Amino acid sequence: MSGTSVDGIDAVACRVLGRGSRMRATVLQHVHAAYPSTLRRALLDAMSPATTTTETICDLNRQVGDAFAAAARRVMKRAGISARDTAVIGSHGQTLCHRPDAGSTLQIGCPAVIAQSTGCRVVADFRSADVAVGGQGAPLVPWTDWVLLRDTRRTRAVQNIGGIANVTCLPAKGGVDDVTAFDTGPGNMVMDELVRSFSRGGRRFDANGRLAARGRVCDAVLADWLSLPFFRRRPPKSCGREEFGRAFVAEALRRHARRRLRPEDWLATALALTIESIARAYETWLPKRERETRRDSKRFGLPPIDEVILCGGGSRNATLRRMLASRLGGVPIRRIEEFGFAAGAKEPVSFALLACARLDDVPANLPQVTGASRRVLLGSLTEP
Amino acid sequence: MSGTSVDGIDAVACRVLGRGSRMRATVLQHVHAAYPSTLRRALLDAMSPATTTTETICDLNRQVGDAFAAAARRVMKRAGISARDTAVIGSHGQTLCHRPDAGSTLQIGCPAVIAQSTGCRVVADFRSADVAVGGQGAPLVPWTDWVLLRDTRRTRAVQNIGGIANVTCLPAKGGVDDVTAFDTGPGNMVMDELVRSFSRGGRRFDANGRLAARGRVCDAVLADWLSLPFFRRRPPKSCGREEFGRAFVAEALRRHARRRLRPEDWLATALALTIESIARAYETWLPKRERETRRDSKRFGLPPIDEVILCGGGSRNATLRRMLASRLGGVPIRRIEEFGFAAGAKEPVSFALLACARLDDVPANLPQVTGASRRVLLGSLTEP
């Protein structure tokens, strides 16, 4: 899979045992294949809301297919598995445009190219079916979070921080219908875009949040950002580059130019936006404990959860982890690595499991999460 | 399916018996559903080489999906069949861009939308796999021509005359590897463009070839046209609006202005171009009979075929049929209606059969026709 940050493709080879909700996954190999820089630039240029040509999109569909196929072949080779050993490739593709409210979403990366190039069966286009029945088409990982990380005693928040940040809440002993999940807002997207803008494209992210750690949060900008309608909207909800991409950052830089913030202040403020939007989302939207005593509520602050499991690229950012821990009070924060998945591996593993779910005829969207009118089979099947 | 003229969707409900190369199809109902005019205009605007936005393409993918789903529901209703009676829907979608030499092709019309809206399993995206293995992704109907129209005793040329004319040659007793198919040149395109030009857009075609029948062929113009490199190129080959569209006609009118031809002479000459390019293509490129006696060869002229099956819009043109019969000497010319398919139904039936071929695991591209490096399964499978 490749996320909205478009840095490249995360491919995992994993062994899957069991079926449906009883699947267990073991990661054999994990490869991060950076996009060739010309392809990455072309993708960013074509991303909504961009003016482009139909030819460009047609050709990008092929080129992304080639890049995904190469990543798949590489991870298979490293894991020492052949096409014959491979039950299925789940390919999320690259999102170019996501407009669930208009009933449409566009992931490119031609599945026939992947199938022919690898010799493997491919499941792709996971989001369209959910969007077709009125859902947001996202997030789709909550089902696999539930499959892999549910617990009988602890209520868990699985917090992913990629370009966008999203949470899956897995109540202790909860069934699939008890899962809550939604996008909390930006993850690294605003920070990354700021770094790119300040370095004129020379740097792509603030490693370990070093720059942000040196800056001061501008409360006025933060308040301005947090007043966006997205944060007040009740889940299910999702966001993307349309809300927090280049245009969002350019607009903020223009609007608050007179404040003369330093780059590190902008970074600190963007990081605070990520942290604060996550914390407020927990307080406002996560299901409350049924028998919560006033004392508990005081002790833990509001988030009615027993532990946070952090994943995604942002979980490697030490400054972010420290700030989130401090903002959430006493809630233990664990990293996904403790559960056997490298930070970048969980999401690709999810799409491997979703591909298996498609083969097992198990619908894997969660209507309470995406807003879909019903559970549906996700993905189209392409044979080599 | 919907073709490059974008007038609307041809949907057929058909009963298919048998599997793979033994399939037999009976058309139960045939519906032509015009695109809403705003959608048609949006599609023409987005067609390559056009400047557009990623959002537009994302939304068109949804809207074309809705239109195809509506056409499918309508033809199912007319035929009195439910989703439960329906094994599969084959959806060609709408081609927005076709660049096989760049390894890419783009058909839109979201299959998940069709599947969810009809409750039927859908096979779509038929061209990508052939393009992925180096083919032109077209034509795909020769395989279904072979399935439906091959004969043990007679060698048949299935001659389609749309805007462009193309032939599928089915040798008597021939296997799938013996099929030849390619574009012979213009079908109605040059005649239609002349009529449009002479009537200043008031008329769109020369009904039944009435105007052409009154004119005299100008040998000099015809010879000029027939000297084009396209006609000398060895198959596989294809042509389109790029070769025989508006620019081609404008150039001819300019170049031969001093000859002072009457409109009916131009029409007669354009019709002769269609006829002559078909006949010469048969003589030059169709496989020769293995044991042809000199006497046979004299008697039949060269085309090594026993009968021509005419289909497409041009097959309704009586003058064209008469002239083709005369040019081909004694070869009987039959119309596709005799075989149970209305002129506009054969192509949608083809995609129904291609969907069945996908379910039966039968590769349906013909490498000798498309230039692909191997036979591959066509289409991706989407379940409701």
HADDOCK unambig.tbl for C-alpha pairs under 7 A between the chains (distance, minus, plus):
assign (segid A and resid 46 and name CA) (segid B and resid 54 and name CA) 6.54 0.50 0.50
assign (segid A and resid 47 and name CA) (segid B and resid 54 and name CA) 6.56 0.50 0.50
assign (segid A and resid 48 and name CA) (segid B and resid 54 and name CA) 5.47 0.50 0.50
assign (segid A and resid 48 and name CA) (segid B and resid 55 and name CA) 5.92 0.50 0.50
assign (segid A and resid 49 and name CA) (segid B and resid 53 and name CA) 6.92 0.50 0.50
assign (segid A and resid 49 and name CA) (segid B and resid 54 and name CA) 6.61 0.50 0.50
assign (segid A and resid 49 and name CA) (segid B and resid 55 and name CA) 6.43 0.50 0.50
assign (segid A and resid 50 and name CA) (segid B and resid 53 and name CA) 5.58 0.50 0.50
assign (segid A and resid 50 and name CA) (segid B and resid 54 and name CA) 6.11 0.50 0.50
assign (segid A and resid 51 and name CA) (segid B and resid 51 and name CA) 7.00 0.50 0.50
assign (segid A and resid 51 and name CA) (segid B and resid 52 and name CA) 5.72 0.50 0.50
assign (segid A and resid 51 and name CA) (segid B and resid 53 and name CA) 4.41 0.50 0.50
assign (segid A and resid 51 and name CA) (segid B and resid 54 and name CA) 6.80 0.50 0.50
assign (segid A and resid 52 and name CA) (segid B and resid 51 and name CA) 5.72 0.50 0.50
assign (segid A and resid 52 and name CA) (segid B and resid 52 and name CA) 5.36 0.50 0.50
assign (segid A and resid 52 and name CA) (segid B and resid 53 and name CA) 5.27 0.50 0.50
assign (segid A and resid 52 and name CA) (segid B and resid 54 and name CA) 6.59 0.50 0.50
assign (segid A and resid 53 and name CA) (segid B and resid 50 and name CA) 5.61 0.50 0.50
assign (segid A and resid 53 and name CA) (segid B and resid 51 and name CA) 4.39 0.50 0.50
assign (segid A and resid 53 and name CA) (segid B and resid 52 and name CA) 5.28 0.50 0.50
assign (segid A and resid 54 and name CA) (segid B and resid 46 and name CA) 6.54 0.50 0.50
assign (segid A and resid 54 and name CA) (segid B and resid 47 and name CA) 6.61 0.50 0.50
assign (segid A and resid 54 and name CA) (segid B and resid 48 and name CA) 5.55 0.50 0.50
assign (segid A and resid 54 and name CA) (segid B and resid 49 and name CA) 6.71 0.50 0.50
assign (segid A and resid 54 and name CA) (segid B and resid 50 and name CA) 6.13 0.50 0.50
assign (segid A and resid 54 and name CA) (segid B and resid 51 and name CA) 6.76 0.50 0.50
assign (segid A and resid 54 and name CA) (segid B and resid 52 and name CA) 6.57 0.50 0.50
assign (segid A and resid 54 and name CA) (segid B and resid 97 and name CA) 6.69 0.50 0.50
assign (segid A and resid 55 and name CA) (segid B and resid 48 and name CA) 5.95 0.50 0.50
assign (segid A and resid 55 and name CA) (segid B and resid 49 and name CA) 6.49 0.50 0.50
assign (segid A and resid 55 and name CA) (segid B and resid 97 and name CA) 6.35 0.50 0.50
assign (segid A and resid 58 and name CA) (segid B and resid 97 and name CA) 6.61 0.50 0.50
assign (segid A and resid 58 and name CA) (segid B and resid 104 and name CA) 5.96 0.50 0.50
assign (segid A and resid 58 and name CA) (segid B and resid 105 and name CA) 5.97 0.50 0.50
assign (segid A and resid 58 and name CA) (segid B and resid 106 and name CA) 5.51 0.50 0.50
assign (segid A and resid 59 and name CA) (segid B and resid 104 and name CA) 5.53 0.50 0.50
assign (segid A and resid 62 and name CA) (segid B and resid 103 and name CA) 6.77 0.50 0.50
assign (segid A and resid 62 and name CA) (segid B and resid 104 and name CA) 5.60 0.50 0.50
assign (segid A and resid 97 and name CA) (segid B and resid 54 and name CA) 6.68 0.50 0.50
assign (segid A and resid 97 and name CA) (segid B and resid 55 and name CA) 6.37 0.50 0.50
assign (segid A and resid 97 and name CA) (segid B and resid 58 and name CA) 6.59 0.50 0.50
assign (segid A and resid 103 and name CA) (segid B and resid 62 and name CA) 6.72 0.50 0.50
assign (segid A and resid 104 and name CA) (segid B and resid 58 and name CA) 5.96 0.50 0.50
assign (segid A and resid 104 and name CA) (segid B and resid 59 and name CA) 5.57 0.50 0.50
assign (segid A and resid 104 and name CA) (segid B and resid 62 and name CA) 5.57 0.50 0.50
assign (segid A and resid 105 and name CA) (segid B and resid 58 and name CA) 5.99 0.50 0.50
assign (segid A and resid 106 and name CA) (segid B and resid 58 and name CA) 5.54 0.50 0.50
assign (segid A and resid 112 and name CA) (segid B and resid 128 and name CA) 5.94 0.50 0.50
assign (segid A and resid 112 and name CA) (segid B and resid 129 and name CA) 4.92 0.50 0.50
assign (segid A and resid 112 and name CA) (segid B and resid 132 and name CA) 6.56 0.50 0.50
assign (segid A and resid 113 and name CA) (segid B and resid 129 and name CA) 6.65 0.50 0.50
assign (segid A and resid 113 and name CA) (segid B and resid 132 and name CA) 5.11 0.50 0.50
assign (segid A and resid 116 and name CA) (segid B and resid 132 and name CA) 6.81 0.50 0.50
assign (segid A and resid 128 and name CA) (segid B and resid 112 and name CA) 5.88 0.50 0.50
assign (segid A and resid 129 and name CA) (segid B and resid 112 and name CA) 4.90 0.50 0.50
assign (segid A and resid 129 and name CA) (segid B and resid 113 and name CA) 6.68 0.50 0.50
assign (segid A and resid 132 and name CA) (segid B and resid 112 and name CA) 6.50 0.50 0.50
assign (segid A and resid 132 and name CA) (segid B and resid 113 and name CA) 5.07 0.50 0.50
assign (segid A and resid 132 and name CA) (segid B and resid 116 and name CA) 6.70 0.50 0.50
assign (segid A and resid 133 and name CA) (segid B and resid 116 and name CA) 6.94 0.50 0.50
assign (segid A and resid 377 and name CA) (segid B and resid 383 and name CA) 6.75 0.50 0.50
assign (segid A and resid 377 and name CA) (segid B and resid 384 and name CA) 6.85 0.50 0.50
assign (segid A and resid 379 and name CA) (segid B and resid 382 and name CA) 6.81 0.50 0.50
assign (segid A and resid 380 and name CA) (segid B and resid 380 and name CA) 6.01 0.50 0.50
assign (segid A and resid 380 and name CA) (segid B and resid 381 and name CA) 5.26 0.50 0.50
assign (segid A and resid 380 and name CA) (segid B and resid 382 and name CA) 4.57 0.50 0.50
assign (segid A and resid 381 and name CA) (segid B and resid 380 and name CA) 5.29 0.50 0.50
assign (segid A and resid 381 and name CA) (segid B and resid 381 and name CA) 4.82 0.50 0.50
assign (segid A and resid 381 and name CA) (segid B and resid 382 and name CA) 6.44 0.50 0.50
assign (segid A and resid 382 and name CA) (segid B and resid 379 and name CA) 6.85 0.50 0.50
assign (segid A and resid 382 and name CA) (segid B and resid 380 and name CA) 4.59 0.50 0.50
assign (segid A and resid 382 and name CA) (segid B and resid 381 and name CA) 6.44 0.50 0.50
assign (segid A and resid 383 and name CA) (segid B and resid 377 and name CA) 6.72 0.50 0.50
assign (segid A and resid 384 and name CA) (segid B and resid 377 and name CA) 6.77 0.50 0.50
